[in-house]
Amino acid sequence: MALLLGLYGKPMAGNSISLLNIAESREKTRRGNQEKENSLGVEVGKMRKF
């Protein structure tokens, strides 16, 4: 992302920041989904034992 800021300079700084925020929020949702999948896997594992 620092590369983006370097390429576009000051005029694009606002846009780069919003892009960074989008990337961060995507990462958060991806992590959340992984956690959900992990918990589902545990639940399925428990069910398989019975």
TITIBA-917160 format. One line per 4 residues: number of its first residue (from 1); their letters; for each residue x, y, z of N, C-alpha, C, O. Coordinates in Angstrom, 1 decimal. Layout:
N
NUM = a = X:Y:Z:X:Y:Z:X:Y:Z:X:Y:Z  ... $
END
This chain:
50
1 = mall = 0.8:-1.2:0.0:0.0:0.0:0.0:0.9:1.3:0.0:0.5:2.3:-0.6  2.0:1.2:0.6:2.9:2.4:0.6:3.3:2.7:-0.8:3.5:3.8:-1.2  3.4:1.6:-1.7:3.7:1.8:-3.1:2.7:2.6:-3.8:3.0:3.5:-4.6  1.4:2.3:-3.4:0.3:3.1:-4.0:0.4:4.6:-3.7:0.3:5.4:-4.5 $
5 = lgly = 0.7:4.9:-2.4:0.8:6.2:-2.0:2.0:6.9:-2.7:1.9:8.1:-3.1  3.1:6.2:-2.9:4.2:6.7:-3.6:3.9:7.0:-5.0:4.4:8.0:-5.6  3.2:6.1:-5.7:2.9:6.3:-7.1:2.0:7.5:-7.4:2.2:8.2:-8.3  0.9:7.6:-6.6:-0.1:8.6:-6.9:0.1:9.9:-6.2:-0.4:10.9:-6.6 $
9 = gkpm = 0.9:9.9:-5.2:1.3:11.1:-4.5:0.1:11.7:-3.7:-0.8:11.0:-3.3  0.2:13.0:-3.4:-0.8:13.6:-2.4:-2.2:13.6:-3.0:-3.1:13.4:-2.2  -2.5:14.0:-4.2:-3.9:14.1:-4.7:-4.7:12.8:-4.4:-5.9:12.8:-4.2  -4.0:11.6:-4.5:-4.7:10.4:-4.4:-4.6:9.8:-3.0:-5.1:8.7:-2.7 $
13 = agns = -4.1:10.6:-2.0:-3.9:10.1:-0.7:-5.2:9.7:0.0:-5.3:8.6:0.6  -6.2:10.5:-0.2:-7.6:10.2:0.3:-8.1:8.8:-0.2:-8.6:8.0:0.5  -7.9:8.7:-1.6:-8.4:7.4:-2.2:-7.6:6.2:-1.7:-8.2:5.2:-1.5  -6.3:6.4:-1.5:-5.5:5.3:-1.1:-5.9:4.9:0.3:-5.9:3.7:0.7 $
17 = isll = -6.2:5.9:1.2:-6.6:5.6:2.5:-7.9:4.8:2.5:-8.0:3.8:3.3  -8.8:5.2:1.7:-10.1:4.5:1.6:-9.9:3.0:1.1:-10.5:2.1:1.5  -9.0:2.9:0.1:-8.6:1.6:-0.4:-8.1:0.7:0.7:-8.4:-0.5:0.8  -7.2:1.3:1.5:-6.6:0.6:2.7:-7.7:0.2:3.6:-7.6:-1.0:4.1 $
21 = niae = -8.6:1.1:3.9:-9.7:0.7:4.8:-10.5:-0.5:4.2:-10.9:-1.4:5.0  -10.8:-0.4:2.9:-11.5:-1.5:2.3:-10.8:-2.8:2.4:-11.4:-3.8:2.7  -9.5:-2.8:2.2:-8.6:-4.0:2.3:-8.7:-4.5:3.7:-8.8:-5.7:3.9  -8.6:-3.6:4.7:-8.7:-4.0:6.1:-10.0:-4.7:6.5:-10.0:-5.7:7.1 $
25 = srek = -11.1:-4.1:6.0:-12.4:-4.6:6.3:-12.6:-6.0:5.6:-13.2:-6.8:6.2  -12.1:-6.1:4.4:-12.1:-7.4:3.7:-11.4:-8.5:4.5:-11.8:-9.6:4.7  -10.2:-8.1:5.0:-9.4:-9.0:5.8:-10.1:-9.4:7.1:-10.1:-10.6:7.5  -10.8:-8.4:7.7:-11.6:-8.7:8.9:-12.7:-9.7:8.6:-12.9:-10.6:9.4 $
29 = trrg = -13.4:-9.5:7.5:-14.6:-10.4:7.2:-14.0:-11.7:6.9:-14.7:-12.7:7.2  -12.9:-11.8:6.2:-12.3:-13.1:5.8:-11.9:-13.9:7.1:-12.2:-15.1:7.2  -11.3:-13.1:8.1:-11.0:-13.8:9.3:-12.2:-14.3:10.1:-12.2:-15.3:10.6  -13.3:-13.4:10.1:-14.5:-13.8:10.7:-15.1:-15.0:10.1:-15.6:-15.9:10.8 $
33 = nqek = -15.1:-15.1:8.8:-15.6:-16.3:8.1:-14.8:-17.5:8.4:-15.3:-18.6:8.6  -13.5:-17.4:8.5:-12.6:-18.5:8.9:-12.9:-19.0:10.3:-13.0:-20.2:10.5  -13.1:-18.1:11.2:-13.5:-18.4:12.6:-14.8:-19.2:12.6:-14.9:-20.2:13.3  -15.8:-18.7:11.8:-17.1:-19.4:11.7:-16.9:-20.8:11.2:-17.4:-21.8:11.7 $
37 = ensl = -16.1:-20.9:10.1:-15.8:-22.2:9.6:-15.2:-23.2:10.6:-15.5:-24.3:10.7  -14.2:-22.6:11.3:-13.5:-23.4:12.3:-14.5:-23.9:13.4:-14.4:-25.1:13.8  -15.3:-23.0:13.9:-16.3:-23.4:14.9:-17.3:-24.4:14.3:-17.7:-25.4:15.0  -17.7:-24.2:13.1:-18.6:-25.2:12.4:-17.9:-26.6:12.4:-18.5:-27.6:12.6 $
41 = gvev = -16.6:-26.6:12.0:-15.8:-27.8:11.9:-15.8:-28.5:13.2:-15.9:-29.7:13.3  -15.6:-27.8:14.3:-15.6:-28.4:15.6:-17.0:-29.0:15.9:-17.1:-30.1:16.5  -18.0:-28.2:15.6:-19.4:-28.7:15.9:-19.6:-30.0:15.1:-20.2:-31.0:15.6  -19.3:-30.0:13.8:-19.4:-31.2:13.0:-18.6:-32.4:13.6:-19.1:-33.5:13.6 $
45 = gkmr = -17.4:-32.1:14.0:-16.6:-33.1:14.6:-17.2:-33.7:15.8:-17.2:-34.9:16.0  -17.8:-32.9:16.7:-18.6:-33.3:17.9:-19.7:-34.2:17.4:-19.9:-35.3:18.0  -20.4:-33.8:16.4:-21.6:-34.6:15.9:-21.2:-35.9:15.4:-21.9:-36.9:15.6  -20.0:-36.0:14.7:-19.6:-37.2:14.1:-19.2:-38.3:15.2:-19.3:-39.5:15.0 $
49 = kf = -18.8:-37.8:16.4:-18.4:-38.7:17.5:-19.6:-39.5:17.9:-19.5:-40.7:18.3  -20.8:-38.9:17.9:-22.0:-39.6:18.4:-22.5:-40.6:17.4:-23.5:-41.3:17.7 $
END
